Amino acid sequence: MALKDITLGRYIYGVSLLHQLDPRTKLASILLIMSGLFIKDSWYPLGIAGLYTVIAALLSGLPFFYLVRSLTPFKWLIILTVVLNVLFVGGHILIEAPLPYGGITAEGLNLGLLYGARIALLVITASLLTLTTEPVVLVDGVEKLLRPFSRFGLKPHEIALAMVITIRFIPVLLDEAVKIRKSQAARGLRPAGMRGNLKSVSILLLPLFTSAVHRAEDLATAMESRLFNSGSQRTRYNEICMTRKDWIVIAVSLLFVLCMICPYPLFF
């Protein structure tokens, strides 16, 4: 897996409908669709959620390969999910093999493919959120969603601050890791085999950790020089607000969720 394949925390500028939506709308819609996916283990709700994701991807105007690249860091998790279900779920044997249940079962294969497709769909949906929403705007939406819980002792602003720092520095550290790896390759580092790959990772982590610490110190100094105080009320240059398009999208998301939890297809 190449470090450039990790799209988490990256934002792609655009003027599509998905880019224009309020971040709270996208967060609420994604939570609704994800909740509908876990209601029951069936291909029907997965198909409805897949249709929803395809429509959202078309409305985003993003290149298709960006969404495919978002699956690359999770490919081994998807493969492992499929393999474990095939190995350890009993039922009707399709192919006899020296496995715990006597072979590959229809139920194990079905569940493995179902869970693997579910993980892939969740990753793509979450990628649509981060790729079409600026990190600062996304965190602003999270803070406003959590604001009602402040009366119970929750501190939405501090949570939002931690989130924006984390999301903002993920692509920065990934770019730094790419530069370090290229500089090591220019100096003749050519890992071979599993032991060599593990050694190259250990050599990469130390300068990357040092760079992260230096960036954290610079950020703390910049915040202190600007008299930053997490407990004070802060104003924003651009205030986010819900529009008619946002309410329509939420209503459509609710309709899709109702289709997912309905025991019979609503289209027939």
N, C-alpha and C positions, 0 to 999 in steps of 0.2 A: 504493500500500500504506500503510495507516494503521499508526502505531507500536503502537496498541493490539492489532493483529492478531498481534503477535509473542508467542507463548506460551512461548518458551524460558526456562527458569529459574523459571517460575511454578508454584506448588503449590496444588492445590485440596483442601481438607480433605474427608475422607470415611471411611466405615467399611466399605467394600466389601472383597471378598476381595483385590483387587489392592492396596489400600492396606495391608492387614495383612501382606502377604508381606515376607519379608526382602529387602533391596535386592540382596543377592548373587544371590538366586533370579531376580529380574527382570533383572539384568544378564546372568546366564548364559543365561537363556532367550532374551533378545533377540540375544545373540551367536550362539546356535545357529541361530535362525531367519534371521538375516542371512547367516550362512555358507551355509545351505542355498539361499538365493536366488541366490548367485553360483556355484553348482556348474555349472549349465548354463543356456543361454539358451532357455528354454521357458516356455510359459504354464502348464504343469502345476504346477511347484513354486511359481510365483507365485500360482496359485489356492489351493494348500494354505496358503501363508503368509497369503494374504488371509483365508481361513477362520479361521486362528489369531488374526489381528488383530481380526476381528469378534467372536470369542468373548471375547477379552481386553477389548475396548471395552465389551461388554455387562456383563462382570464388574466393570468399573471403576465403573460407575454415573455416568460423566461425561456432561454434556450433549453431544449430537452436534455442535453448532456449534463447540465448543471444538476438536474434532479437525479439523473443516473449516478453521477459522481457522489452524491450525498449518501448512496448506499454502500460505497466502497469500504468505508471504515467499519461497517457492520456486517460485512459478508461472512466472516467466520462465525459470528453470533447466529446468523440466519442458518448457515450450514449445520452448525452444532445443534440448533433447535430441531431441525428436520431429522438429523441422524439419531438423536436421543429418543425421539418419539418412535422412529422406526425400530429401534433396538428394544425398547422397554414398554411398548404398548401391545397387549395381546389381542387376539381376535381371529378372524378368518385368514388362514395362511395363503398368501399369493405365491411366494417363492420360498421353498424350503432351504434353510441354511442353518449352520450351527450357532443360533442365536438363542437368547433366554426363552423365547416363546416358540421356538422351532422354525423360525424363518421370518420373512418380511410379511407383516399382516396388513390387510386392507385398512383396518382402523388406525394402525400406527402410521401408515403412509399418508392417510387422509389428514390426521391431526398434525403431522409434521409439516406437510405442505400448507395447511391452514394457518398454523402458528407462524411459519416462516413468512407467508404472504402478509400476515397481520403486522409483523415487525417491520417489513419493508414499507407497508402503507403508512405506518406511524412515523417512520423516519422521513418519508417524502413529504407528508403533511407538515411535520415540524420544520422541515427545510423551507417549505413555501412560506411559513411564517417569518423566519429569520431572513430569508433572501429578499422579501418584499417590504420589510419594516426596518427602519433605522434603529440601531440599538438604543439610542436615547429616547426615541419616541416609544419604543416597545416597553422600556422600563417605566416611562411615564404612565403608560396604560396600566402596567402591573401595580404601580403605586396607587393609582386612583381606584383600582379594583379592590385593593387591600385596605383602603382608607376607612371603611366602616368598622374594621376590626381593631382600629386604634383604641377604641374605648375599652377593649379587653387587654390592653397592655402591649399589643403588637405595635411595632415601629415601622410603618410602611416605607418611610423615607430611607431609613438605614438599610432595609432589605433591598430597596430599589437601587441605592448607591452601590451595594455589593454586587448586584446583578449587572449594572452597567459597566462596572470596572472589569468584571469577569468576561462579559461578552465582548467588550471593547478590546481586551488584551489577548483573546484567543487567537485571532488572525495575526496579531502583531508577533506573538511568540512563535506561531507556525512559520511565519516568514523568516524570523530570526533562526529557527531550526534549519530551514532550507539553506540559508546563507552559511551556517556553521558546517552543515554537511558538505556543501560545495567546496568550502575552504579546506576541509579535511581531505576531500577527494583530490583537490589540486596539490596537496602535499604528499600524495601517494597512498592514502588509505584506501585499500581495496579489500573489503571483507569477503571471505570465502567460507561457505558452509554455515551451519547453525551457530557454531562457536564464534566464528568471525562476526556474524550479524549481531549476536548478543554483546560482543566486545565493542562493536561500533556504536550500539545504543548506549552503553555505559560511558563511552567517551563523549557522546553527544550530550548526555544529561548534565554533566558538570558545567560546561560553559553556558548551557541554556539556563540552568538554575542560577548561575552567577548573573547572567543578563537580566533574569526576572527580578532578582533582588535589587539590582541597580535601578531598574525601571520603577519598582515599588518605592524605593527611597526618593527618586526624583518626583514621583507623583505625590508622596506625602509632603515633600518640601514645597511643591507648587500649591497644594491645598492649604498648607499653613501660611504661606505668604499671601494668600488671598483671604485669610481670616475665615476659613471655612468652619462652620459650626453645624453639625448634623441636627441639632435640636431647633434651629431657627427656621422660620417660615421663608420659603424661597419663591420668587416669581419666575415666570417663564416667558420667553419672547413669543413663542407660538403655543397657544392653548389648544389642546385637542378637544373635539366636540363631536357628538353623534349627529349624523344627518339622516335623511330619509333613506339613502342607500344602505346605511348601516342597519337600520331596522328591517329593511327588506331582506338583506343577507341573513340576518339572524332568524327571520321567519322561514326562509328557505331551508336553513340548516335544521331548524326544528322539524320541518316537513320531512326532510331526509331521515332524521332520527326516528320519527314515527314510522316511516317505511321500514327501518331496520328492526324495530322492536315488534312490529306487527307479525303475528304468527302466519299470516297468509299475505301474499303480495297484494298491494293495494291497486295494482294496475290491471287486475283481472277480476 
